[in-house]
């Protein structure tokens, strides 16, 4: 993977996050408010799952 690929992926993350905030700020705030009381261990587990799912998807998308 080249640096340009990594930067392009990060740019797409920023675009998607910005799109959600731009299109539905109230829904975004509600989602964040629901996450605040969640235990950190649960949030970490969700983040780990998302990380693994993303890596698997990237592997197949890139022709692995």
N, C-alpha and C positions, 0 to 999 in steps of 0.2 A: 504494500500500500504506500502510496506517495503522500507527501505532505499536502498536496493540493486536494487529494481525496478526503483527507481528514478535515481540512478546513471547509470543504464543500459540505460535508456531513454536519459539521458544527453550525454552518450558516443555515442549513435546512432546519435544524433544531430551533434556532433563533426565529426563523420565519414562522414555524408552526406555533411556537409559544406566543409570539407577537400576534399572530392571527387569532388565537384563542382570546387573548386579552383585548384585542381590538373589537372582535365580533361579539363577544359575550362576557363583558367584565363582571357583571353580577353573578353569572354562573361560575366564573373562575373564583370569585371571592367566596361563594358558598362552598365550593370544593375545598378550598384551602381551609376554611373554617371547620369543615368536617375532618380534615386531616390533623388539625392541631391537638385534639384530645387523644389521638391514637398513640399507643406506646411506641417509643423509639425502636424497640426490637421488631415490632410488626412493620413499621415503615422501612426499616433496614431490610427485612425479608422481602417485602414487595419490591424494593429497589434492586435487590439481588436477582429476583425472578425476572424483572424487566431487563436487566443487564444480560443475563443468560439468553433470554428470548431474542434480544437484539443481536447478540453475537451469532446465534444460530441462524437468524434471518439473514444477516450480512454474509455469512458463510455460503448459504444457498444462492443468494442474489449475485454474489461475486463469482459464481460458477464453481464452488467447492466441490 
